[in-house]
Amino acid sequence: MSEEFAAAASQIASSIGEVNTAFEGVVAAIEEATAFSQEINSNATEKAKALEEVARTAQAEMAEKLSSLVARFKV
């Protein structure tokens, strides 16, 4: 009977080890996904800032051209 308990305990310990290994894999995958998500967010933020700057520059250029055009028609 004690041999059966020992075998069962050994099987349980083995199963716990496998579950632990699986959890470690899940944790590693989550950490990798989190890092990737943060990188995507950072890149998106940088691109948004760059697009805002492009829009401001384009708006300033259009305003300058409009002022120049209006100045031509002033009497």
The first five atom37 places (N, CA, C, CB, O) and aatype in JSON, in Angstrom:
{
  "aatype": [12, 15, 6, 6, 13, 0, 0, 0, 0, 15, 5, 9, 0, 15, 15, 9, 7, 6, 19, 2, 16, 0, 13, 6, 7, 19, 19, 0, 0, 9, 6, 6, 0, 16, 0, 13, 15, 5, 6, 9, 2, 15, 2, 0, 16, 6, 11, 0, 11, 0, 10, 6, 6, 19, 0, 1, 16, 0, 5, 0, 6, 12, 0, 6, 11, 10, 15, 15, 10, 19, 0, 1, 13, 11, 19],
  "atom_mask": [
    [1, 1, 1, 1, 1],
    [1, 1, 1, 1, 1],
    [1, 1, 1, 1, 1],
    [1, 1, 1, 1, 1],
    [1, 1, 1, 1, 1],
    [1, 1, 1, 1, 1],
    [1, 1, 1, 1, 1],
    [1, 1, 1, 1, 1],
    [1, 1, 1, 1, 1],
    [1, 1, 1, 1, 1],
    [1, 1, 1, 1, 1],
    [1, 1, 1, 1, 1],
    [1, 1, 1, 1, 1],
    [1, 1, 1, 1, 1],
    [1, 1, 1, 1, 1],
    [1, 1, 1, 1, 1],
    [1, 1, 1, 0, 1],
    [1, 1, 1, 1, 1],
    [1, 1, 1, 1, 1],
    [1, 1, 1, 1, 1],
    [1, 1, 1, 1, 1],
    [1, 1, 1, 1, 1],
    [1, 1, 1, 1, 1],
    [1, 1, 1, 1, 1],
    [1, 1, 1, 0, 1],
    [1, 1, 1, 1, 1],
    [1, 1, 1, 1, 1],
    [1, 1, 1, 1, 1],
    [1, 1, 1, 1, 1],
    [1, 1, 1, 1, 1],
    [1, 1, 1, 1, 1],
    [1, 1, 1, 1, 1],
    [1, 1, 1, 1, 1],
    [1, 1, 1, 1, 1],
    [1, 1, 1, 1, 1],
    [1, 1, 1, 1, 1],
    [1, 1, 1, 1, 1],
    [1, 1, 1, 1, 1],
    [1, 1, 1, 1, 1],
    [1, 1, 1, 1, 1],
    [1, 1, 1, 1, 1],
    [1, 1, 1, 1, 1],
    [1, 1, 1, 1, 1],
    [1, 1, 1, 1, 1],
    [1, 1, 1, 1, 1],
    [1, 1, 1, 1, 1],
    [1, 1, 1, 1, 1],
    [1, 1, 1, 1, 1],
    [1, 1, 1, 1, 1],
    [1, 1, 1, 1, 1],
    [1, 1, 1, 1, 1],
    [1, 1, 1, 1, 1],
    [1, 1, 1, 1, 1],
    [1, 1, 1, 1, 1],
    [1, 1, 1, 1, 1],
    [1, 1, 1, 1, 1],
    [1, 1, 1, 1, 1],
    [1, 1, 1, 1, 1],
    [1, 1, 1, 1, 1],
    [1, 1, 1, 1, 1],
    [1, 1, 1, 1, 1],
    [1, 1, 1, 1, 1],
    [1, 1, 1, 1, 1],
    [1, 1, 1, 1, 1],
    [1, 1, 1, 1, 1],
    [1, 1, 1, 1, 1],
    [1, 1, 1, 1, 1],
    [1, 1, 1, 1, 1],
    [1, 1, 1, 1, 1],
    [1, 1, 1, 1, 1],
    [1, 1, 1, 1, 1],
    [1, 1, 1, 1, 1],
    [1, 1, 1, 1, 1],
    [1, 1, 1, 1, 1],
    [1, 1, 1, 1, 1]
  ],
  "atom_positions": [
    [[0.82, -1.19, 0.0], [0.0, 0.0, 0.0], [0.87, 1.26, 0.0], [-0.93, -0.01, 1.2], [0.56, 2.22, -0.71]],
    [[1.94, 1.26, 0.79], [2.81, 2.43, 0.83], [3.51, 2.63, -0.51], [3.85, 2.29, 1.96], [3.83, 3.76, -0.88]],
    [[3.75, 1.54, -1.23], [4.35, 1.68, -2.56], [3.38, 2.38, -3.51], [4.75, 0.29, -3.13], [3.79, 3.17, -4.36]],
    [[2.1, 2.09, -3.36], [1.1, 2.74, -4.19], [1.02, 4.23, -3.88], [-0.27, 2.09, -3.99], [0.9, 5.06, -4.78]],
    [[1.09, 4.57, -2.58], [1.1, 5.98, -2.19], [2.34, 6.68, -2.72], [1.03, 6.12, -0.66], [2.26, 7.82, -3.2]],
    [[3.46, 6.02, -2.64], [4.71, 6.6, -3.14], [4.63, 6.81, -4.65], [5.92, 5.7, -2.79], [5.06, 7.85, -5.15]],
    [[4.09, 5.84, -5.37], [3.95, 5.96, -6.81], [2.98, 7.09, -7.16], [3.47, 4.64, -7.42], [3.22, 7.88, -8.07]],
    [[1.87, 7.17, -6.42], [0.89, 8.23, -6.65], [1.5, 9.6, -6.35], [-0.36, 7.99, -5.78], [1.29, 10.55, -7.1]],
    [[2.25, 9.69, -5.26], [2.9, 10.95, -4.89], [3.91, 11.35, -5.96], [3.59, 10.84, -3.52], [4.03, 12.52, -6.31]],
    [[4.62, 10.38, -6.46], [5.6, 10.64, -7.52], [4.89, 11.12, -8.79], [6.44, 9.38, -7.83], [5.36, 12.05, -9.44]],
    [[3.79, 10.51, -9.12], [3.01, 10.92, -10.3], [2.46, 12.33, -10.12], [1.85, 9.93, -10.56], [2.48, 13.14, -11.04]],
    [[1.97, 12.61, -8.92], [1.45, 13.96, -8.64], [2.57, 14.99, -8.75], [0.81, 14.02, -7.23], [2.37, 16.05, -9.33]],
    [[3.73, 14.68, -8.19], [4.87, 15.61, -8.27], [5.28, 15.83, -9.72], [6.06, 15.06, -7.45], [5.6, 16.95, -10.11]],
    [[5.26, 14.78, -10.49], [5.61, 14.89, -11.91], [4.59, 15.77, -12.64], [5.67, 13.49, -12.56], [4.96, 16.62, -13.45]],
    [[3.32, 15.56, -12.35], [2.26, 16.35, -12.98], [2.37, 17.82, -12.59], [0.88, 15.82, -12.58], [2.2, 18.7, -13.43]],
    [[2.66, 18.07, -11.33], [2.84, 19.45, -10.86], [4.02, 20.1, -11.59], [3.06, 19.49, -9.32], [3.95, 21.27, -11.97]],
    [[5.08, 19.36, -11.78], [6.23, 19.88, -12.51], [5.87, 20.23, -13.95], [0.0, 0.0, 0.0], [6.3, 21.26, -14.47]],
    [[5.08, 19.37, -14.59], [4.65, 19.64, -15.97], [3.77, 20.88, -16.03], [3.91, 18.44, -16.55], [3.9, 21.71, -16.93]],
    [[2.86, 20.99, -15.07], [1.98, 22.17, -15.03], [2.82, 23.43, -14.79], [0.9, 22.03, -13.92], [2.57, 24.46, -15.41]],
    [[3.79, 23.34, -13.91], [4.66, 24.48, -13.62], [5.42, 24.9, -14.88], [5.66, 24.13, -12.49], [5.52, 26.09, -15.19]],
    [[5.95, 23.92, -15.6], [6.66, 24.21, -16.85], [5.73, 24.88, -17.86], [7.27, 22.92, -17.44], [6.12, 25.82, -18.54]],
    [[4.5, 24.38, -17.95], [3.53, 24.98, -18.86], [3.23, 26.42, -18.47], [2.23, 24.15, -18.88], [3.16, 27.3, -19.33]],
    [[3.05, 26.67, -17.17], [2.8, 28.04, -16.71], [3.97, 28.96, -17.02], [2.51, 28.05, -15.21], [3.78, 30.11, -17.4]],
    [[5.18, 28.46, -16.85], [6.36, 29.27, -17.17], [6.36, 29.64, -18.65], [7.65, 28.51, -16.81], [6.73, 30.76, -19.02]],
    [[5.95, 28.7, -19.5], [5.85, 29.0, -20.93], [4.8, 30.05, -21.21], [0.0, 0.0, 0.0], [5.01, 30.93, -22.04]],
    [[3.67, 29.96, -20.53], [2.6, 30.95, -20.71], [3.07, 32.32, -20.24], [1.33, 30.52, -19.93], [2.83, 33.33, -20.91]],
    [[3.73, 32.36, -19.1], [4.24, 33.63, -18.58], [5.24, 34.25, -19.55], [4.91, 33.43, -17.2], [5.19, 35.46, -19.8]],
    [[6.13, 33.44, -20.1], [7.11, 33.95, -21.06], [6.41, 34.5, -22.3], [8.11, 32.83, -21.46], [6.8, 35.54, -22.82]],
    [[5.38, 33.8, -22.78], [4.64, 34.27, -23.95], [3.92, 35.57, -23.66], [3.64, 33.2, -24.41], [3.88, 36.47, -24.5]],
    [[3.34, 35.68, -22.47], [2.64, 36.92, -22.09], [3.63, 38.08, -21.99], [1.89, 36.73, -20.74], [3.33, 39.19, -22.44]],
    [[4.78, 37.84, -21.41], [5.79, 38.9, -21.29], [6.26, 39.35, -22.66], [6.99, 38.41, -20.45], [6.44, 40.54, -22.9]],
    [[6.45, 38.39, -23.57], [6.87, 38.74, -24.93], [5.79, 39.54, -25.64], [7.21, 37.46, -25.72], [6.08, 40.53, -26.32]],
    [[4.54, 39.11, -25.5], [3.44, 39.83, -26.13], [3.3, 41.23, -25.56], [2.13, 39.06, -25.96], [3.01, 42.18, -26.29]],
    [[3.5, 41.37, -24.26], [3.42, 42.68, -23.62], [4.5, 43.61, -24.15], [3.54, 42.55, -22.08], [4.24, 44.77, -24.46]],
    [[5.72, 43.09, -24.26], [6.82, 43.9, -24.79], [6.53, 44.32, -26.23], [8.16, 43.13, -24.71], [6.78, 45.46, -26.61]],
    [[6.01, 43.4, -27.02], [5.69, 43.69, -28.41], [4.58, 44.74, -28.49], [5.27, 42.41, -29.16], [4.64, 45.65, -29.31]],
    [[3.58, 44.62, -27.63], [2.48, 45.59, -27.61], [2.99, 46.98, -27.22], [1.39, 45.14, -26.63], [2.57, 47.98, -27.8]],
    [[3.89, 47.03, -26.26], [4.45, 48.31, -25.84], [5.26, 48.94, -26.97], [5.34, 48.13, -24.59], [5.23, 50.16, -27.16]],
    [[5.98, 48.1, -27.73], [6.76, 48.61, -28.86], [5.82, 49.16, -29.94], [7.67, 47.5, -29.44], [6.07, 50.22, -30.51]],
    [[4.75, 48.43, -30.2], [3.76, 48.9, -31.19], [3.16, 50.23, -30.73], [2.64, 47.83, -31.4], [3.01, 51.15, -31.53]],
    [[2.81, 50.32, -29.46], [2.23, 51.55, -28.93], [3.21, 52.71, -29.06], [1.83, 51.36, -27.47], [2.83, 53.82, -29.44]],
    [[4.47, 52.45, -28.74], [5.49, 53.49, -28.84], [5.64, 53.96, -30.28], [6.83, 52.98, -28.3], [5.7, 55.16, -30.54]],
    [[5.69, 53.0, -31.21], [5.81, 53.36, -32.63], [4.6, 54.13, -33.11], [6.0, 52.11, -33.48], [4.73, 55.09, -33.87]],
    [[3.42, 53.72, -32.67], [2.2, 54.42, -33.07], [2.21, 55.85, -32.54], [0.95, 53.67, -32.56], [1.8, 56.78, -33.25]],
    [[2.66, 56.03, -31.32], [2.73, 57.37, -30.73], [3.71, 58.24, -31.51], [3.14, 57.29, -29.25], [3.42, 59.41, -31.79]],
    [[4.87, 57.68, -31.85], [5.86, 58.44, -32.62], [5.31, 58.82, -33.99], [7.15, 57.62, -32.78], [5.51, 59.94, -34.45]],
    [[4.62, 57.88, -34.63], [4.05, 58.17, -35.96], [2.96, 59.23, -35.87], [3.48, 56.89, -36.59], [2.86, 60.1, -36.74]],
    [[2.16, 59.17, -34.83], [1.11, 60.17, -34.65], [1.72, 61.55, -34.47], [0.23, 59.82, -33.45], [1.23, 62.53, -35.03]],
    [[2.79, 61.64, -33.69], [3.46, 62.93, -33.49], [4.05, 63.44, -34.8], [4.58, 62.81, -32.43], [3.97, 64.63, -35.11]],
    [[4.64, 62.52, -35.58], [5.21, 62.91, -36.87], [4.12, 63.4, -37.82], [5.98, 61.73, -37.5], [4.31, 64.39, -38.53]],
    [[2.98, 62.72, -37.84], [1.88, 63.14, -38.71], [1.32, 64.49, -38.27], [0.77, 62.09, -38.7], [0.94, 65.3, -39.12]],
    [[1.26, 64.73, -36.97], [0.81, 66.04, -36.48], [1.75, 67.14, -36.95], [0.7, 66.04, -34.94], [1.3, 68.22, -37.33]],
    [[3.05, 66.87, -36.92], [4.03, 67.86, -37.37], [3.9, 68.11, -38.87], [5.47, 67.39, -37.04], [3.98, 69.25, -39.32]],
    [[3.69, 67.03, -39.63], [3.48, 67.18, -41.08], [2.24, 68.02, -41.34], [3.36, 65.8, -41.76], [2.26, 68.89, -42.21]],
    [[1.18, 67.77, -40.6], [-0.06, 68.53, -40.78], [0.15, 70.01, -40.45], [-1.18, 67.96, -39.9], [-0.33, 70.88, -41.16]],
    [[0.89, 70.29, -39.36], [1.16, 71.69, -39.0], [1.99, 72.38, -40.08], [1.89, 71.76, -37.65], [1.72, 73.52, -40.44]],
    [[2.98, 71.67, -40.59], [3.83, 72.24, -41.64], [3.01, 72.5, -42.89], [5.02, 71.31, -41.96], [3.12, 73.57, -43.5]],
    [[2.19, 71.54, -43.29], [1.36, 71.71, -44.48], [0.39, 72.87, -44.29], [0.57, 70.42, -44.79], [0.17, 73.66, -45.21]],
    [[-0.18, 73.0, -43.1], [-1.11, 74.09, -42.82], [-0.38, 75.43, -42.9], [-1.76, 73.91, -41.43], [-0.91, 76.39, -43.45]],
    [[0.82, 75.5, -42.36], [1.59, 76.74, -42.41], [1.94, 77.11, -43.85], [2.87, 76.62, -41.56], [1.87, 78.28, -44.23]],
    [[2.32, 76.11, -44.65], [2.64, 76.37, -46.05], [1.42, 76.85, -46.81], [3.21, 75.11, -46.71], [1.51, 77.78, -47.62]],
    [[0.28, 76.23, -46.56], [-0.95, 76.65, -47.23], [-1.34, 78.06, -46.83], [-2.1, 75.68, -46.92], [-1.78, 78.85, -47.67]],
    [[-1.18, 78.39, -45.56], [-1.5, 79.74, -45.09], [-0.58, 80.77, -45.76], [-1.37, 79.82, -43.54], [-1.03, 81.85, -46.15]],
    [[0.68, 80.43, -45.89], [1.64, 81.33, -46.54], [1.28, 81.53, -48.01], [3.08, 80.79, -46.41], [1.31, 82.65, -48.51]],
    [[0.93, 80.44, -48.7], [0.55, 80.56, -50.11], [-0.73, 81.36, -50.27], [0.38, 79.17, -50.74], [-0.86, 82.15, -51.2]],
    [[-1.68, 81.15, -49.37], [-2.94, 81.89, -49.42], [-2.68, 83.38, -49.19], [-3.94, 81.35, -48.39], [-3.26, 84.23, -49.87]],
    [[-1.83, 83.69, -48.24], [-1.5, 85.11, -47.99], [-0.85, 85.74, -49.21], [-0.57, 85.24, -46.77], [-1.15, 86.88, -49.57]],
    [[0.02, 84.98, -49.84], [0.69, 85.48, -51.04], [-0.32, 85.7, -52.16], [1.79, 84.51, -51.51], [-0.25, 86.7, -52.87]],
    [[-1.25, 84.78, -52.31], [-2.28, 84.9, -53.35], [-3.19, 86.09, -53.08], [-3.11, 83.6, -53.44], [-3.53, 86.84, -53.99]],
    [[-3.59, 86.27, -51.82], [-4.45, 87.39, -51.47], [-3.71, 88.71, -51.69], [-4.93, 87.28, -50.0], [-4.31, 89.69, -52.12]],
    [[-2.42, 88.73, -51.39], [-1.64, 89.96, -51.57], [-1.61, 90.37, -53.04], [-0.2, 89.78, -51.03], [-1.55, 91.56, -53.34]],
    [[-1.65, 89.45, -53.94], [-1.64, 89.77, -55.38], [-2.9, 90.52, -55.8], [-1.49, 88.48, -56.22], [-2.85, 91.36, -56.69]],
    [[-4.01, 90.22, -55.17], [-5.26, 90.79, -55.58], [-5.67, 92.02, -54.77], [-6.32, 89.76, -55.49], [-6.73, 92.6, -55.02]],
    [[-4.85, 92.43, -53.83], [-5.17, 93.63, -53.05], [-5.0, 94.85, -53.95], [-4.27, 93.74, -51.76], [-4.05, 94.95, -54.73]],
    [[-5.92, 95.76, -53.81], [-5.88, 96.98, -54.61], [-5.33, 98.11, -53.81], [-7.26, 97.34, -55.14], [-5.21, 99.23, -54.31]]
  ]
}
